[in-house]
Amino acid sequence: MIALFDGFALLRPLWLVVPLALLALGALVTARGVLGDWRRAIDAPLLDALKIRGQIDVPTTESRRPPAALVAAILVAVALAGPALERNTDDTFRNLDAVLIGMDVSRSMAAGGDPAEARLAALQVAEAAGTRQTGLLVYGGDAYMAATFTADRPALAELVATIRGDMIEEAGTAPARAVALAADRFHAAGITGGSLVLITDGGGIADDALAEAARLSGTGHRLDVVFLAPPGRPETAPAPDRASAARLAGAGGGRLVDADDPAAIERLVAASTAGRLGRSEFAVLAWADMGRWLAVLALLPLLTLFRRRS
């Protein structure tokens, strides 16, 4: 697309090569005249004599007009170039509901540094989020945002595939910090109905995490837990704590499901949908393609080809 001036653009400018070529062809045909190469093959006196005797019919007026088919072809080519006017659009809106995935990548969750099961659960949550914006945070001894809220599912999936257990330098598991970070991100993004989905084995859940979960629920958001007891957990790592994970989900006004139940994950995330919309800060740039009307206009010169000749 090429914007020629304010409010006008060509959506497919390469098509302009065609009318230029047609104009060059038309100029060449016009320069040769109706008789073409016969002017060089016949002596001028003989040609004039044939004209006088009426044995050569040379239209005197129409020969100066561009052929109707050429005019129509040029109009069609310009129409294909996509002349467009900028269209005033109504206000655009965005979904005020969002899903924030919190992946526990502590030592107990990432056997050998590879939290493969947690990544799979995160992808299932992102897929179940539907049209809602989805973000990603990771936490261990501290919490960090890995991806801001986005509706680009393929990009988010590529990022999830890169998550490893050695990304967090701080040792331990601090779900309280993850919940606090989620509350801060919901507020900063203007999300009124956020859903934090923690993927965890229940490690590190204490009174501070329960308090943060209750605070999150009090601001209109919810906290759900996808419980995962990864195989191959180091022997020195804390054992999975399903009961603590359930208490955390209850404090956040959500529910707990198991990571090995994809249908339950889909129902869990779908249940958090509220469908609230808000005005978006981004405007949609829309163009009204006027090419179709030029294509209709090209029919007019073609009509002259059907008139009766005397």
Secondary structure, DSSP 8 states (H G I E B T S, - for coil): -EEEETTEEESSGGGGHHHHHHHHHHHHHHHHTTTTTHHHHS-HHHHHHHHHTTSS---SSGGGS--HHHHHHHHHHHHHT-EEEEE-----EEESEEEEEEEE-STTTSGGG--HHHHHHHHHHHHHTTTSEEEEEEESSSEEEEEEEES-HHHHHHHHTT--TTS--S-S--HHHHHHHHHHHHHHTT-SEEEEEEEE-STT--HHHHHHHHHHHHTT-EEEEEE---TT--TTS----HHHHHHHHHHTEEEEEETT-HHHHHHHHHHT----EEE-SS---EEEE-HHHHHHHTHHHHHGGGS---
